[in-house]
Each structure stands twice: as C-alpha cells, then as structure tokens.
Amino acid sequence: MKTGTFRRWLRGAEIVLSLISFALVYSSPTPGAIAQIENLGLIMMSCWAYTLAALGADLLDLGQKLPDTWPLMEFALDFLFVVLSMGGGVTTFVKCNQTFDGRTPFCADNSPYIDRPATIHMAATCAVLTCLGLSASLMIDYNAWLQTHLKYDEYEDSKL
C-alpha cells in the first residue's frame, strides 16, 4: 500500500474518531457540568476540522504545490493535536475517576453530575485513539521530511 493511500485512510479514521468523540460529548445532556468534558468536546471539534482540512490538502496534493510551507505546518498541527487530544482524553479519564464526596466518582452511574457516564468514557477513548492516529500521521510527516533533507544533504556533500 502506498504511503499516500495509507495516509488518506488514516485521515479518514481520524475524522471519524474525532467526530464520534465530539458527538458523544455533546449528546450527553450535561456536557458543561465538568470543565474537562466540555474542553474535550472543543478539542475534538477543532481536531475534526483540522483532520478534514488535512485530508483535503492530501487530496489536492498541497505538499507538492507548497513544498516550503505545507509539510512544516502539517507537522506542527499534527503535533499540536496529538498533545491536545491525548491531554483531553487523559484529563477526562482522570476527572471521571475522581470522587466528589469521597466515595462516588464523577462518572459513576449514580452521579448527580453526569447522566450517561459510559458516553463520556467512550468519548475519552475515541480522543486517545485519535491521538494514536495523529501520532502515526506525525511519523509519516517526519519520515517524509527526513528523506527530503537527507537527499538534500547528500546532494550538498557531493558538490564539495
């Protein structure tokens, strides 16, 4: 399988996972009850918009048309959303397991804060899976950058 095809499938999976996470957060009747859960929803909405734009850029082959700007920007945005989606997922898991009265976790079945705790756990899981997909994209970007610069360095060394 070619790298471009794999990247498109990976971007498609990132789009689906971030959209599922966003939808799960906001399908809960009380997404704003805990700040970490609302933050996760905003992070995943931003991640969804970025991955949709990145897939469009891959389909339009922006890396070939703008070789000086797009690969570096794509690398930086992939890295940003890796950190944000992992942080959002982990902090949501941590907050869901904290207790509000010393005994009952925030995301327990009898919690007064969250109506459907399973959806919040699923949203956090999708955020972490999105992070793994973005990490794979990041490694593809880094590998492409490294191959380009190694060829350039070999060319410069041969001129000496």
VENCORMO-V586249 format. One record per pair of residues at least 12 apart in sequence whose ideal C-beta (glycine too) atoms are under 7 Angstrom apart, sorted by the first residue. I is the first residue (numbers start at 0). J is the second residue. Records with the same first field share a line. If there is no record, write none. Layout:
# VENCORMO-V586249
I = J + J
This chain:
# VENCORMO-V586249
2 = 139
6 = 57 + 136 + 139
7 = 54 + 57
9 = 132 + 135 + 136
10 = 50 + 53 + 54 + 57
11 = 54
12 = 132
13 = 50 + 129 + 132 + 133
14 = 47 + 50 + 51 + 54
16 = 125 + 128 + 129 + 132
17 = 43 + 46 + 47 + 50 + 129
18 = 47
19 = 125
20 = 43 + 122 + 125 + 126 + 129
21 = 40 + 43 + 44 + 47
23 = 118 + 121 + 122 + 125
24 = 36 + 39 + 40 + 43 + 122
25 = 40
26 = 118
27 = 113 + 114 + 115 + 118 + 119
28 = 114
29 = 112 + 113 + 114
32 = 112 + 113
33 = 94 + 105 + 112
35 = 90 + 91 + 94
36 = 91 + 119
38 = 87
39 = 87 + 88 + 91 + 122 + 123 + 126
42 = 83 + 84 + 87
43 = 126
46 = 80 + 84 + 129
49 = 76 + 80
53 = 73
56 = 69
70 = 140 + 143 + 144
73 = 140
74 = 137 + 140 + 141 + 144
77 = 133 + 136 + 137 + 140
78 = 137
80 = 133
81 = 130 + 133 + 134 + 137
84 = 126 + 129 + 130 + 133
85 = 127 + 130
87 = 126
88 = 123 + 126 + 127 + 130
91 = 119 + 123
92 = 123
95 = 116 + 119 + 120
99 = 112
106 = 119 + 120
